[in-house]
Every structure is written in C-alpha cells, then in structure tokens.
C-alpha cells in the first residue's frame, strides 16, 4: 500500500499525530477519572482532581520524550514560523 499521507500532512504534523497516538493511554490504570478522584488515587491528588488521567499521560510522555532522550534527539524549540502554519 502506497501512503500519500505526506501530501496532506507536514513532517511535524505526522510526528505530532504519532506522538499523540502513543501517549493517548500510556500508563492507563484501567479506571476513569471519576473513580480516581473518588478513590483519592495518587494521580487525582497529584493533579488536583482535574483530568488526572490526561495530566498523567502528558506528564509520562513529557518524561519519555523531553527528559529521557539525549539532547541530540530533542525537538528544536521554539519552532520556526514555518512550523506554526
């Protein structure tokens, strides 16, 4: 199958889509936000009962993508204006 995704999305957009897909449920404990808040789970306490799962997914991905990788693999930030169109 010959993909034409590169005709629709930029390389940064493809990277962003793949990163979001990988991080969507990373570390998910198998219960929902309401349960975590009512059970006073550490995720809920750490994230002030505000979308604990989503905040935890973001924090885990940040560590894996931004902290654990060697500097040579970090994204160039800030992005150039051409990346923000």
N, CA, C and O atoms as a Maestro MAE file, in Angstrom:
{
 s_m_m2io_version
 :::
 2.0.0
}

f_m_ct {
 s_m_title
 :::
 protein
 m_atom[340] {
  # First column is atom index #
  i_m_mmod_type
  r_m_x_coord
  r_m_y_coord
  r_m_z_coord
  i_m_residue_number
  s_m_chain_name
  s_m_pdb_residue_name
  s_m_pdb_atom_name
  i_m_atomic_number
  :::
  1 25 0.845 -1.174 0.000 1 A "UNK " " N  " 7
  2 3 0.000 0.000 0.000 1 A "UNK " " CA " 6
  3 2 0.895 1.244 0.000 1 A "UNK " " C  " 6
  4 15 1.793 1.375 0.832 1 A "UNK " " O  " 8
  5 25 0.643 2.131 -0.924 2 A "UNK " " N  " 7
  6 3 1.444 3.346 -1.061 2 A "UNK " " CA " 6
  7 2 0.726 4.501 -0.354 2 A "UNK " " C  " 6
  8 15 -0.310 4.967 -0.828 2 A "UNK " " O  " 8
  9 25 1.269 4.960 0.768 3 A "UNK " " N  " 7
  10 3 0.650 6.031 1.543 3 A "UNK " " CA " 6
  11 2 0.939 7.389 0.911 3 A "UNK " " C  " 6
  12 15 2.043 7.653 0.436 3 A "UNK " " O  " 8
  13 25 -0.069 8.229 0.920 4 A "UNK " " N  " 7
  14 3 0.075 9.591 0.412 4 A "UNK " " CA " 6
  15 2 -0.080 10.606 1.552 4 A "UNK " " C  " 6
  16 15 -0.359 11.783 1.326 4 A "UNK " " O  " 8
  17 25 0.109 10.112 2.788 5 A "UNK " " N  " 7
  18 3 -0.070 10.960 3.953 5 A "UNK " " CA " 6
  19 2 0.852 12.180 3.903 5 A "UNK " " C  " 6
  20 15 0.481 13.256 4.372 5 A "UNK " " O  " 8
  21 25 2.038 12.017 3.343 6 A "UNK " " N  " 7
  22 3 2.990 13.129 3.268 6 A "UNK " " CA " 6
  23 2 2.501 14.254 2.359 6 A "UNK " " C  " 6
  24 15 3.036 15.362 2.408 6 A "UNK " " O  " 8
  25 25 1.491 13.985 1.531 7 A "UNK " " N  " 7
  26 3 0.917 15.023 0.669 7 A "UNK " " CA " 6
  27 2 -0.081 15.890 1.434 7 A "UNK " " C  " 6
  28 15 -0.392 17.006 1.019 7 A "UNK " " O  " 8
  29 25 -0.577 15.368 2.549 8 A "UNK " " N  " 7
  30 3 -1.598 16.071 3.327 8 A "UNK " " CA " 6
  31 2 -1.005 16.725 4.578 8 A "UNK " " C  " 6
  32 15 -1.378 17.840 4.942 8 A "UNK " " O  " 8
  33 25 -0.069 16.012 5.234 9 A "UNK " " N  " 7
  34 3 0.493 16.487 6.491 9 A "UNK " " CA " 6
  35 2 1.984 16.769 6.364 9 A "UNK " " C  " 6
  36 15 2.698 16.110 5.608 9 A "UNK " " O  " 8
  37 25 2.435 17.761 7.119 10 A "UNK " " N  " 7
  38 3 3.875 18.046 7.180 10 A "UNK " " CA " 6
  39 2 4.550 16.985 8.054 10 A "UNK " " C  " 6
  40 15 3.876 16.213 8.736 10 A "UNK " " O  " 8
  41 25 5.870 16.954 8.029 11 A "UNK " " N  " 7
  42 3 6.602 16.008 8.873 11 A "UNK " " CA " 6
  43 2 6.332 16.263 10.351 11 A "UNK " " C  " 6
  44 15 6.223 15.321 11.136 11 A "UNK " " O  " 8
  45 25 6.222 17.540 10.732 12 A "UNK " " N  " 7
  46 3 5.934 17.876 12.124 12 A "UNK " " CA " 6
  47 2 4.540 17.382 12.508 12 A "UNK " " C  " 6
  48 15 4.349 16.869 13.610 12 A "UNK " " O  " 8
  49 25 3.567 17.530 11.610 13 A "UNK " " N  " 7
  50 3 2.214 17.059 11.904 13 A "UNK " " CA " 6
  51 2 2.170 15.532 12.029 13 A "UNK " " C  " 6
  52 15 1.489 15.008 12.909 13 A "UNK " " O  " 8
  53 25 2.873 14.832 11.179 14 A "UNK " " N  " 7
  54 3 2.932 13.372 11.271 14 A "UNK " " CA " 6
  55 2 3.572 12.957 12.588 14 A "UNK " " C  " 6
  56 15 3.077 12.056 13.265 14 A "UNK " " O  " 8
  57 25 4.671 13.610 12.954 15 A "UNK " " N  " 7
  58 3 5.321 13.329 14.232 15 A "UNK " " CA " 6
  59 2 4.357 13.584 15.389 15 A "UNK " " C  " 6
  60 15 4.282 12.789 16.325 15 A "UNK " " O  " 8
  61 25 3.619 14.694 15.324 16 A "UNK " " N  " 7
  62 3 2.683 15.050 16.389 16 A "UNK " " CA " 6
  63 2 1.552 14.038 16.506 16 A "UNK " " C  " 6
  64 15 1.167 13.664 17.613 16 A "UNK " " O  " 8
  65 25 1.024 13.598 15.387 17 A "UNK " " N  " 7
  66 3 -0.056 12.607 15.384 17 A "UNK " " CA " 6
  67 2 0.429 11.288 15.990 17 A "UNK " " C  " 6
  68 15 -0.259 10.688 16.815 17 A "UNK " " O  " 8
  69 25 1.614 10.845 15.579 18 A "UNK " " N  " 7
  70 3 2.153 9.586 16.106 18 A "UNK " " CA " 6
  71 2 2.462 9.690 17.595 18 A "UNK " " C  " 6
  72 15 2.210 8.747 18.347 18 A "UNK " " O  " 8
  73 25 3.002 10.820 18.026 19 A "UNK " " N  " 7
  74 3 3.303 11.022 19.448 19 A "UNK " " CA " 6
  75 2 2.018 11.018 20.268 19 A "UNK " " C  " 6
  76 15 1.960 10.410 21.336 19 A "UNK " " O  " 8
  77 25 0.990 11.695 19.767 20 A "UNK " " N  " 7
  78 3 -0.300 11.728 20.472 20 A "UNK " " CA " 6
  79 2 -0.908 10.331 20.555 20 A "UNK " " C  " 6
  80 15 -1.466 9.955 21.586 20 A "UNK " " O  " 8
  81 25 -0.802 9.569 19.479 21 A "UNK " " N  " 7
  82 3 -1.346 8.204 19.480 21 A "UNK " " CA " 6
  83 2 -0.612 7.331 20.498 21 A "UNK " " C  " 6
  84 15 -1.239 6.553 21.216 21 A "UNK " " O  " 8
  85 25 0.706 7.459 20.560 22 A "UNK " " N  " 7
  86 3 1.488 6.671 21.519 22 A "UNK " " CA " 6
  87 2 1.166 7.061 22.957 22 A "UNK " " C  " 6
  88 15 1.103 6.204 23.838 22 A "UNK " " O  " 8
  89 25 0.964 8.345 23.191 23 A "UNK " " N  " 7
  90 3 0.748 8.826 24.552 23 A "UNK " " CA " 6
  91 2 -0.684 8.784 25.016 23 A "UNK " " C  " 6
  92 15 -0.964 9.028 26.190 23 A "UNK " " O  " 8
  93 25 -1.607 8.477 24.106 24 A "UNK " " N  " 7
  94 3 -3.034 8.566 24.432 24 A "UNK " " CA " 6
  95 2 -3.410 7.784 25.684 24 A "UNK " " C  " 6
  96 15 -4.157 8.297 26.518 24 A "UNK " " O  " 8
  97 25 -2.926 6.583 25.838 25 A "UNK " " N  " 7
  98 3 -3.282 5.781 27.007 25 A "UNK " " CA " 6
  99 2 -2.070 5.247 27.765 25 A "UNK " " C  " 6
  100 15 -2.179 4.257 28.488 25 A "UNK " " O  " 8
  101 25 -0.929 5.891 27.606 26 A "UNK " " N  " 7
  102 3 0.269 5.422 28.302 26 A "UNK " " CA " 6
  103 2 0.044 5.456 29.816 26 A "UNK " " C  " 6
  104 15 -0.401 6.463 30.366 26 A "UNK " " O  " 8
  105 25 0.355 4.351 30.474 27 A "UNK " " N  " 7
  106 3 0.227 4.283 31.931 27 A "UNK " " CA " 6
  107 2 -1.191 4.203 32.449 27 A "UNK " " C  " 6
  108 15 -1.410 4.375 33.649 27 A "UNK " " O  " 8
  109 25 -2.170 3.945 31.584 28 A "UNK " " N  " 7
  110 3 -3.583 3.937 31.994 28 A "UNK " " CA " 6
  111 2 -3.852 2.790 32.972 28 A "UNK " " C  " 6
  112 15 -3.522 1.641 32.678 28 A "UNK " " O  " 8
  113 25 -4.453 3.093 34.141 29 A "UNK " " N  " 7
  114 3 -4.706 2.050 35.135 29 A "UNK " " CA " 6
  115 2 -5.987 1.248 34.896 29 A "UNK " " C  " 6
  116 15 -6.269 0.314 35.646 29 A "UNK " " O  " 8
  117 25 -6.766 1.590 33.870 30 A "UNK " " N  " 7
  118 3 -7.976 0.827 33.570 30 A "UNK " " CA " 6
  119 2 -9.231 1.312 34.271 30 A "UNK " " C  " 6
  120 15 -10.255 0.630 34.250 30 A "UNK " " O  " 8
  121 25 -9.165 2.473 34.887 31 A "UNK " " N  " 7
  122 3 -10.350 3.087 35.505 31 A "UNK " " CA " 6
  123 2 -10.466 4.518 34.991 31 A "UNK " " C  " 6
  124 15 -9.540 5.035 34.367 31 A "UNK " " O  " 8
  125 25 -11.611 5.159 35.256 32 A "UNK " " N  " 7
  126 3 -11.803 6.509 34.725 32 A "UNK " " CA " 6
  127 2 -11.455 7.598 35.752 32 A "UNK " " C  " 6
  128 15 -11.130 7.312 36.904 32 A "UNK " " O  " 8
  129 25 -11.533 8.848 35.296 33 A "UNK " " N  " 7
  130 3 -11.192 9.990 36.152 33 A "UNK " " CA " 6
  131 2 -12.071 10.058 37.396 33 A "UNK " " C  " 6
  132 15 -11.579 10.329 38.492 33 A "UNK " " O  " 8
  133 25 -13.374 9.814 37.232 34 A "UNK " " N  " 7
  134 3 -14.300 9.894 38.366 34 A "UNK " " CA " 6
  135 2 -13.877 8.908 39.457 34 A "UNK " " C  " 6
  136 15 -13.853 9.256 40.637 34 A "UNK " " O  " 8
  137 25 -13.548 7.688 39.061 35 A "UNK " " N  " 7
  138 3 -13.105 6.693 40.028 35 A "UNK " " CA " 6
  139 2 -11.840 7.161 40.753 35 A "UNK " " C  " 6
  140 15 -11.745 7.065 41.976 35 A "UNK " " O  " 8
  141 25 -10.876 7.666 39.990 36 A "UNK " " N  " 7
  142 3 -9.614 8.101 40.592 36 A "UNK " " CA " 6
  143 2 -9.833 9.210 41.614 36 A "UNK " " C  " 6
  144 15 -9.209 9.214 42.675 36 A "UNK " " O  " 8
  145 25 -10.716 10.146 41.295 37 A "UNK " " N  " 7
  146 3 -10.994 11.259 42.212 37 A "UNK " " CA " 6
  147 2 -11.676 10.743 43.476 37 A "UNK " " C  " 6
  148 15 -11.280 11.088 44.590 37 A "UNK " " O  " 8
  149 25 -12.712 9.906 43.294 38 A "UNK " " N  " 7
  150 3 -13.449 9.391 44.461 38 A "UNK " " CA " 6
  151 2 -12.581 8.490 45.333 38 A "UNK " " C  " 6
  152 15 -12.747 8.461 46.552 38 A "UNK " " O  " 8
  153 25 -11.660 7.757 44.720 39 A "UNK " " N  " 7
  154 3 -10.781 6.861 45.468 39 A "UNK " " CA " 6
  155 2 -9.567 7.589 46.046 39 A "UNK " " C  " 6
  156 15 -8.748 6.995 46.747 39 A "UNK " " O  " 8
  157 25 -9.465 8.878 45.742 40 A "UNK " " N  " 7
  158 3 -8.328 9.686 46.189 40 A "UNK " " CA " 6
  159 2 -6.993 9.060 45.748 40 A "UNK " " C  " 6
  160 15 -6.013 9.032 46.492 40 A "UNK " " O  " 8
  161 25 -7.004 8.565 44.515 41 A "UNK " " N  " 7
  162 3 -5.808 7.947 43.927 41 A "UNK " " CA " 6
  163 2 -4.705 8.994 43.796 41 A "UNK " " C  " 6
  164 15 -4.983 10.189 43.691 41 A "UNK " " O  " 8
  165 25 -3.474 8.545 43.804 42 A "UNK " " N  " 7
  166 3 -2.338 9.478 43.728 42 A "UNK " " CA " 6
  167 2 -2.367 10.328 42.460 42 A "UNK " " C  " 6
  168 15 -1.931 11.479 42.490 42 A "UNK " " O  " 8
  169 25 -2.874 9.787 41.338 43 A "UNK " " N  " 7
  170 3 -2.981 10.596 40.112 43 A "UNK " " CA " 6
  171 2 -3.905 11.781 40.350 43 A "UNK " " C  " 6
  172 15 -3.592 12.904 39.955 43 A "UNK " " O  " 8
  173 25 -5.042 11.535 40.994 44 A "UNK " " N  " 7
  174 3 -6.016 12.605 41.253 44 A "UNK " " CA " 6
  175 2 -5.432 13.635 42.213 44 A "UNK " " C  " 6
  176 15 -5.588 14.839 42.009 44 A "UNK " " O  " 8
  177 25 -4.765 13.164 43.253 45 A "UNK " " N  " 7
  178 3 -4.181 14.086 44.228 45 A "UNK " " CA " 6
  179 2 -3.066 14.919 43.598 45 A "UNK " " C  " 6
  180 15 -2.963 16.121 43.842 45 A "UNK " " O  " 8
  181 25 -2.242 14.273 42.792 46 A "UNK " " N  " 7
  182 3 -1.126 14.966 42.159 46 A "UNK " " CA " 6
  183 2 -1.603 16.034 41.180 46 A "UNK " " C  " 6
  184 15 -0.957 17.068 41.013 46 A "UNK " " O  " 8
  185 25 -2.734 15.775 40.539 47 A "UNK " " N  " 7
  186 3 -3.220 16.698 39.504 47 A "UNK " " CA " 6
  187 2 -4.461 17.462 39.952 47 A "UNK " " C  " 6
  188 15 -5.240 17.920 39.116 47 A "UNK " " O  " 8
  189 25 -4.654 17.605 41.265 48 A "UNK " " N  " 7
  190 3 -5.716 18.431 41.849 48 A "UNK " " CA " 6
  191 2 -7.107 18.067 41.345 48 A "UNK " " C  " 6
  192 15 -7.942 18.946 41.132 48 A "UNK " " O  " 8
  193 25 -7.359 16.773 41.154 49 A "UNK " " N  " 7
  194 3 -8.664 16.269 40.725 49 A "UNK " " CA " 6
  195 2 -9.110 16.816 39.366 49 A "UNK " " C  " 6
  196 15 -10.289 16.721 39.026 49 A "UNK " " O  " 8
  197 25 -8.208 17.372 38.605 50 A "UNK " " N  " 7
  198 3 -8.545 17.932 37.293 50 A "UNK " " CA " 6
  199 2 -7.982 17.025 36.198 50 A "UNK " " C  " 6
  200 15 -6.780 17.029 35.936 50 A "UNK " " O  " 8
  201 25 -8.850 16.258 35.573 51 A "UNK " " N  " 7
  202 3 -8.449 15.355 34.484 51 A "UNK " " CA " 6
  203 2 -7.171 14.596 34.843 51 A "UNK " " C  " 6
  204 15 -6.169 14.709 34.136 51 A "UNK " " O  " 8
  205 25 -7.196 13.830 35.923 52 A "UNK " " N  " 7
  206 3 -5.965 13.176 36.359 52 A "UNK " " CA " 6
  207 2 -5.346 12.256 35.304 52 A "UNK " " C  " 6
  208 15 -4.124 12.216 35.165 52 A "UNK " " O  " 8
  209 25 -6.170 11.521 34.565 53 A "UNK " " N  " 7
  210 3 -5.599 10.621 33.560 53 A "UNK " " CA " 6
  211 2 -4.908 11.397 32.445 53 A "UNK " " C  " 6
  212 15 -3.791 11.062 32.052 53 A "UNK " " O  " 8
  213 25 -5.564 12.421 31.941 54 A "UNK " " N  " 7
  214 3 -4.984 13.194 30.848 54 A "UNK " " CA " 6
  215 2 -3.698 13.885 31.289 54 A "UNK " " C  " 6
  216 15 -2.723 13.928 30.538 54 A "UNK " " O  " 8
  217 25 -3.695 14.419 32.492 55 A "UNK " " N  " 7
  218 3 -2.493 15.068 33.009 55 A "UNK " " CA " 6
  219 2 -1.375 14.058 33.245 55 A "UNK " " C  " 6
  220 15 -0.206 14.356 32.999 55 A "UNK " " O  " 8
  221 25 -1.731 12.863 33.722 56 A "UNK " " N  " 7
  222 3 -0.726 11.823 33.932 56 A "UNK " " CA " 6
  223 2 -0.138 11.379 32.597 56 A "UNK " " C  " 6
  224 15 1.078 11.217 32.485 56 A "UNK " " O  " 8
  225 25 -0.991 11.176 31.573 57 A "UNK " " N  " 7
  226 3 -0.491 10.789 30.245 57 A "UNK " " CA " 6
  227 2 0.505 11.833 29.744 57 A "UNK " " C  " 6
  228 15 1.572 11.490 29.234 57 A "UNK " " O  " 8
  229 25 0.155 13.086 29.892 58 A "UNK " " N  " 7
  230 3 1.018 14.184 29.443 58 A "UNK " " CA " 6
  231 2 2.342 14.183 30.210 58 A "UNK " " C  " 6
  232 15 3.408 14.342 29.615 58 A "UNK " " O  " 8
  233 25 2.272 14.006 31.512 59 A "UNK " " N  " 7
  234 3 3.495 14.011 32.333 59 A "UNK " " CA " 6
  235 2 4.408 12.840 31.971 59 A "UNK " " C  " 6
  236 15 5.625 13.004 31.884 59 A "UNK " " O  " 8
  237 25 3.825 11.665 31.761 60 A "UNK " " N  " 7
  238 3 4.632 10.491 31.401 60 A "UNK " " CA " 6
  239 2 5.285 10.703 30.044 60 A "UNK " " C  " 6
  240 15 6.472 10.422 29.874 60 A "UNK " " O  " 8
  241 25 4.520 11.196 29.077 61 A "UNK " " N  " 7
  242 3 5.083 11.433 27.745 61 A "UNK " " CA " 6
  243 2 6.168 12.502 27.799 61 A "UNK " " C  " 6
  244 15 7.179 12.388 27.105 61 A "UNK " " O  " 8
  245 25 5.978 13.533 28.608 62 A "UNK " " N  " 7
  246 3 6.993 14.577 28.741 62 A "UNK " " CA " 6
  247 2 8.312 13.965 29.208 62 A "UNK " " C  " 6
  248 15 9.374 14.261 28.660 62 A "UNK " " O  " 8
  249 25 8.232 13.111 30.223 63 A "UNK " " N  " 7
  250 3 9.446 12.474 30.740 63 A "UNK " " CA " 6
  251 2 10.107 11.632 29.657 63 A "UNK " " C  " 6
  252 15 11.323 11.694 29.477 63 A "UNK " " O  " 8
  253 25 9.310 10.842 28.935 64 A "UNK " " N  " 7
  254 3 9.884 9.948 27.935 64 A "UNK " " CA " 6
  255 2 10.393 10.686 26.696 64 A "UNK " " C  " 6
  256 15 11.416 10.306 26.127 64 A "UNK " " O  " 8
  257 25 9.694 11.730 26.279 65 A "UNK " " N  " 7
  258 3 10.068 12.426 25.042 65 A "UNK " " CA " 6
  259 2 11.047 13.569 25.299 65 A "UNK " " C  " 6
  260 15 11.956 13.793 24.499 65 A "UNK " " O  " 8
  261 25 10.876 14.285 26.389 66 A "UNK " " N  " 7
  262 3 11.676 15.502 26.599 66 A "UNK " " CA " 6
  263 2 12.805 15.352 27.609 66 A "UNK " " C  " 6
  264 15 13.786 16.093 27.546 66 A "UNK " " O  " 8
  265 25 12.691 14.426 28.521 67 A "UNK " " N  " 7
  266 3 13.696 14.301 29.575 67 A "UNK " " CA " 6
  267 2 14.622 13.115 29.323 67 A "UNK " " C  " 6
  268 15 15.839 13.235 29.464 67 A "UNK " " O  " 8
  269 25 14.054 11.977 28.952 68 A "UNK " " N  " 7
  270 3 14.847 10.750 28.816 68 A "UNK " " CA " 6
  271 2 15.687 10.696 27.548 68 A "UNK " " C  " 6
  272 15 16.711 10.015 27.513 68 A "UNK " " O  " 8
  273 25 15.268 11.400 26.518 69 A "UNK " " N  " 7
  274 3 16.020 11.361 25.261 69 A "UNK " " CA " 6
  275 2 17.296 12.170 25.365 69 A "UNK " " C  " 6
  276 15 17.331 13.188 26.057 69 A "UNK " " O  " 8
  277 25 18.342 11.732 24.689 70 A "UNK " " N  " 7
  278 3 19.566 12.544 24.677 70 A "UNK " " CA " 6
  279 2 19.307 13.862 23.960 70 A "UNK " " C  " 6
  280 15 18.457 13.914 23.070 70 A "UNK " " O  " 8
  281 25 20.015 14.927 24.322 71 A "UNK " " N  " 7
  282 3 19.793 16.244 23.718 71 A "UNK " " CA " 6
  283 2 19.834 16.241 22.189 71 A "UNK " " C  " 6
  284 15 19.155 17.051 21.558 71 A "UNK " " O  " 8
  285 25 20.604 15.361 21.596 72 A "UNK " " N  " 7
  286 3 20.694 15.341 20.126 72 A "UNK " " CA " 6
  287 2 19.373 14.957 19.474 72 A "UNK " " C  " 6
  288 15 19.178 15.206 18.285 72 A "UNK " " O  " 8
  289 25 18.453 14.347 20.243 73 A "UNK " " N  " 7
  290 3 17.154 13.951 19.696 73 A "UNK " " CA " 6
  291 2 16.026 14.892 20.080 73 A "UNK " " C  " 6
  292 15 14.881 14.673 19.682 73 A "UNK " " O  " 8
  293 25 16.325 15.939 20.847 74 A "UNK " " N  " 7
  294 3 15.282 16.889 21.240 74 A "UNK " " CA " 6
  295 2 14.794 17.683 20.038 74 A "UNK " " C  " 6
  296 15 15.545 17.937 19.096 74 A "UNK " " O  " 8
  297 25 13.525 18.071 20.085 75 A "UNK " " N  " 7
  298 3 12.979 18.917 19.031 75 A "UNK " " CA " 6
  299 2 13.585 20.311 19.141 75 A "UNK " " C  " 6
  300 15 13.839 20.789 20.247 75 A "UNK " " O  " 8
  301 25 13.814 20.957 18.025 76 A "UNK " " N  " 7
  302 3 14.303 22.337 18.091 76 A "UNK " " CA " 6
  303 2 13.169 23.263 18.539 76 A "UNK " " C  " 6
  304 15 12.176 23.426 17.830 76 A "UNK " " O  " 8
  305 25 13.323 23.848 19.687 77 A "UNK " " N  " 7
  306 3 12.311 24.770 20.198 77 A "UNK " " CA " 6
  307 2 12.942 26.115 20.459 77 A "UNK " " C  " 6
  308 15 14.098 26.124 20.881 77 A "UNK " " O  " 8
  309 25 12.316 27.234 20.256 78 A "UNK " " N  " 7
  310 3 10.948 27.320 19.740 78 A "UNK " " CA " 6
  311 2 10.904 26.957 18.266 78 A "UNK " " C  " 6
  312 15 11.903 27.050 17.554 78 A "UNK " " O  " 8
  313 25 9.719 26.538 17.823 79 A "UNK " " N  " 7
  314 3 9.545 26.185 16.426 79 A "UNK " " CA " 6
  315 2 9.617 27.431 15.562 79 A "UNK " " C  " 6
  316 15 9.251 28.525 15.990 79 A "UNK " " O  " 8
  317 25 10.085 27.251 14.367 80 A "UNK " " N  " 7
  318 3 10.142 28.382 13.450 80 A "UNK " " CA " 6
  319 2 8.737 28.726 12.977 80 A "UNK " " C  " 6
  320 15 7.844 27.882 13.058 80 A "UNK " " O  " 8
  321 25 8.514 29.944 12.485 81 A "UNK " " N  " 7
  322 3 7.177 30.333 11.997 81 A "UNK " " CA " 6
  323 2 6.619 29.368 10.946 81 A "UNK " " C  " 6
  324 15 5.403 29.197 10.853 81 A "UNK " " O  " 8
  325 25 7.488 28.739 10.158 82 A "UNK " " N  " 7
  326 3 7.006 27.807 9.125 82 A "UNK " " CA " 6
  327 2 6.354 26.582 9.744 82 A "UNK " " C  " 6
  328 15 5.529 25.935 9.099 82 A "UNK " " O  " 8
  329 25 6.710 26.244 10.997 83 A "UNK " " N  " 7
  330 3 6.116 25.082 11.665 83 A "UNK " " CA " 6
  331 2 4.771 25.392 12.312 83 A "UNK " " C  " 6
  332 15 4.050 24.473 12.702 83 A "UNK " " O  " 8
  333 25 4.431 26.644 12.429 84 A "UNK " " N  " 7
  334 3 3.204 27.004 13.136 84 A "UNK " " CA " 6
  335 2 2.044 27.316 12.199 84 A "UNK " " C  " 6
  336 15 0.955 27.659 12.660 84 A "UNK " " O  " 8
  337 25 2.257 27.205 10.919 85 A "UNK " " N  " 7
  338 3 1.171 27.466 9.953 85 A "UNK " " CA " 6
  339 2 0.175 26.333 9.930 85 A "UNK " " C  " 6
  340 15 -0.799 26.383 9.179 85 A "UNK " " O  " 8
  :::
 }
 m_bond[339] {
  # First column is bond index #
  i_m_from
  i_m_to
  i_m_order
  :::
  1 1 2 1
  2 2 3 1
  3 3 4 2
  4 3 5 1
  5 5 6 1
  6 6 7 1
  7 7 8 2
  8 7 9 1
  9 9 10 1
  10 10 11 1
  11 11 12 2
  12 11 13 1
  13 13 14 1
  14 14 15 1
  15 15 16 2
  16 15 17 1
  17 17 18 1
  18 18 19 1
  19 19 20 2
  20 19 21 1
  21 21 22 1
  22 22 23 1
  23 23 24 2
  24 23 25 1
  25 25 26 1
  26 26 27 1
  27 27 28 2
  28 27 29 1
  29 29 30 1
  30 30 31 1
  31 31 32 2
  32 31 33 1
  33 33 34 1
  34 34 35 1
  35 35 36 2
  36 35 37 1
  37 37 38 1
  38 38 39 1
  39 39 40 2
  40 39 41 1
  41 41 42 1
  42 42 43 1
  43 43 44 2
  44 43 45 1
  45 45 46 1
  46 46 47 1
  47 47 48 2
  48 47 49 1
  49 49 50 1
  50 50 51 1
  51 51 52 2
  52 51 53 1
  53 53 54 1
  54 54 55 1
  55 55 56 2
  56 55 57 1
  57 57 58 1
  58 58 59 1
  59 59 60 2
  60 59 61 1
  61 61 62 1
  62 62 63 1
  63 63 64 2
  64 63 65 1
  65 65 66 1
  66 66 67 1
  67 67 68 2
  68 67 69 1
  69 69 70 1
  70 70 71 1
  71 71 72 2
  72 71 73 1
  73 73 74 1
  74 74 75 1
  75 75 76 2
  76 75 77 1
  77 77 78 1
  78 78 79 1
  79 79 80 2
  80 79 81 1
  81 81 82 1
  82 82 83 1
  83 83 84 2
  84 83 85 1
  85 85 86 1
  86 86 87 1
  87 87 88 2
  88 87 89 1
  89 89 90 1
  90 90 91 1
  91 91 92 2
  92 91 93 1
  93 93 94 1
  94 94 95 1
  95 95 96 2
  96 95 97 1
  97 97 98 1
  98 98 99 1
  99 99 100 2
  100 99 101 1
  101 101 102 1
  102 102 103 1
  103 103 104 2
  104 103 105 1
  105 105 106 1
  106 106 107 1
  107 107 108 2
  108 107 109 1
  109 109 110 1
  110 110 111 1
  111 111 112 2
  112 111 113 1
  113 113 114 1
  114 114 115 1
  115 115 116 2
  116 115 117 1
  117 117 118 1
  118 118 119 1
  119 119 120 2
  120 119 121 1
  121 121 122 1
  122 122 123 1
  123 123 124 2
  124 123 125 1
  125 125 126 1
  126 126 127 1
  127 127 128 2
  128 127 129 1
  129 129 130 1
  130 130 131 1
  131 131 132 2
  132 131 133 1
  133 133 134 1
  134 134 135 1
  135 135 136 2
  136 135 137 1
  137 137 138 1
  138 138 139 1
  139 139 140 2
  140 139 141 1
  141 141 142 1
  142 142 143 1
  143 143 144 2
  144 143 145 1
  145 145 146 1
  146 146 147 1
  147 147 148 2
  148 147 149 1
  149 149 150 1
  150 150 151 1
  151 151 152 2
  152 151 153 1
  153 153 154 1
  154 154 155 1
  155 155 156 2
  156 155 157 1
  157 157 158 1
  158 158 159 1
  159 159 160 2
  160 159 161 1
  161 161 162 1
  162 162 163 1
  163 163 164 2
  164 163 165 1
  165 165 166 1
  166 166 167 1
  167 167 168 2
  168 167 169 1
  169 169 170 1
  170 170 171 1
  171 171 172 2
  172 171 173 1
  173 173 174 1
  174 174 175 1
  175 175 176 2
  176 175 177 1
  177 177 178 1
  178 178 179 1
  179 179 180 2
  180 179 181 1
  181 181 182 1
  182 182 183 1
  183 183 184 2
  184 183 185 1
  185 185 186 1
  186 186 187 1
  187 187 188 2
  188 187 189 1
  189 189 190 1
  190 190 191 1
  191 191 192 2
  192 191 193 1
  193 193 194 1
  194 194 195 1
  195 195 196 2
  196 195 197 1
  197 197 198 1
  198 198 199 1
  199 199 200 2
  200 199 201 1
  201 201 202 1
  202 202 203 1
  203 203 204 2
  204 203 205 1
  205 205 206 1
  206 206 207 1
  207 207 208 2
  208 207 209 1
  209 209 210 1
  210 210 211 1
  211 211 212 2
  212 211 213 1
  213 213 214 1
  214 214 215 1
  215 215 216 2
  216 215 217 1
  217 217 218 1
  218 218 219 1
  219 219 220 2
  220 219 221 1
  221 221 222 1
  222 222 223 1
  223 223 224 2
  224 223 225 1
  225 225 226 1
  226 226 227 1
  227 227 228 2
  228 227 229 1
  229 229 230 1
  230 230 231 1
  231 231 232 2
  232 231 233 1
  233 233 234 1
  234 234 235 1
  235 235 236 2
  236 235 237 1
  237 237 238 1
  238 238 239 1
  239 239 240 2
  240 239 241 1
  241 241 242 1
  242 242 243 1
  243 243 244 2
  244 243 245 1
  245 245 246 1
  246 246 247 1
  247 247 248 2
  248 247 249 1
  249 249 250 1
  250 250 251 1
  251 251 252 2
  252 251 253 1
  253 253 254 1
  254 254 255 1
  255 255 256 2
  256 255 257 1
  257 257 258 1
  258 258 259 1
  259 259 260 2
  260 259 261 1
  261 261 262 1
  262 262 263 1
  263 263 264 2
  264 263 265 1
  265 265 266 1
  266 266 267 1
  267 267 268 2
  268 267 269 1
  269 269 270 1
  270 270 271 1
  271 271 272 2
  272 271 273 1
  273 273 274 1
  274 274 275 1
  275 275 276 2
  276 275 277 1
  277 277 278 1
  278 278 279 1
  279 279 280 2
  280 279 281 1
  281 281 282 1
  282 282 283 1
  283 283 284 2
  284 283 285 1
  285 285 286 1
  286 286 287 1
  287 287 288 2
  288 287 289 1
  289 289 290 1
  290 290 291 1
  291 291 292 2
  292 291 293 1
  293 293 294 1
  294 294 295 1
  295 295 296 2
  296 295 297 1
  297 297 298 1
  298 298 299 1
  299 299 300 2
  300 299 301 1
  301 301 302 1
  302 302 303 1
  303 303 304 2
  304 303 305 1
  305 305 306 1
  306 306 307 1
  307 307 308 2
  308 307 309 1
  309 309 310 1
  310 310 311 1
  311 311 312 2
  312 311 313 1
  313 313 314 1
  314 314 315 1
  315 315 316 2
  316 315 317 1
  317 317 318 1
  318 318 319 1
  319 319 320 2
  320 319 321 1
  321 321 322 1
  322 322 323 1
  323 323 324 2
  324 323 325 1
  325 325 326 1
  326 326 327 1
  327 327 328 2
  328 327 329 1
  329 329 330 1
  330 330 331 1
  331 331 332 2
  332 331 333 1
  333 333 334 1
  334 334 335 1
  335 335 336 2
  336 335 337 1
  337 337 338 1
  338 338 339 1
  339 339 340 2
  :::
 }
}
